[in-house]
Amino acid sequence: MNRLAYQLIVDKKIKRQIAILSVLSSQKYPATLEDLSEHIGASERTISNDIYQLIEIAPPEVKIKITPKIGITLVCDPSFLISDFILELAENNPVFEILDNLFNGVVETIEDYSERLFISESTLRQKLLVLKKVLREYQLELSLTPLALTGDEINIRCFFFSYYRNSSNKSFMMPEENQVNLHSTVIDTFKKHENGSLYSDYR
C-alpha cells in the first residue's frame, strides 16, 4: 500500500493495525510494545489490543508471536504477501469506494452513499474531511453536491495516477489491446523523432 492510500484510511484502528504490520514486517529483531507505541503514536495498551485483534483475524499464513521479555515478531509463509493482508484490512474504507466511483464517472450524492454504505450523513462528511485534506496537496477540492473532484485536469490525473499506482491489487487494471497498441505507437514515435529513451508503462 502506498503512502497516499494509507493517508486516505479513515478508521484509526485499521490505520494503527496496518502500521503495526508494516513495522513488524520490516523489523529484523522482535519489537517491544514500547517501540511500537513510540513509532505509531498510541498507548501501549491500545497497541496491545490491536495486536491481539490482529492475531484473531490474521489468515493462517500470518503468525504474530508475543514472547515475554523479548518482544513481538511477525512470521509469514514464504508464499504469502503481507500486503495482501494489509489490503484486506483496508478494503472496507468508504473513501476507496467513493474514489473508484469518481474515477469511473459515477455521479452520486452524500445521501446516496450514506444510504448504500449504512453510514450517517454526518459521519460520512467527517470521513470525507480526510479526503479533502489529501486533495489539497494536489490543489484539488471535493464538491459535495454531488460528489466530484474539482480543479485542473492535469492535477486530477496526477492524483488518480498516484492513488492507483500501488494502492491495491484492484488498481492493476489490465489494458485493452487497442490501448497497448496506442501506448507502443506513442513510445516508438517519441524514440524515432527525439532520438531519446522514455520509460513508461500502461498506467
Disulfide bonds with the S-S distance in Angstrom:
none
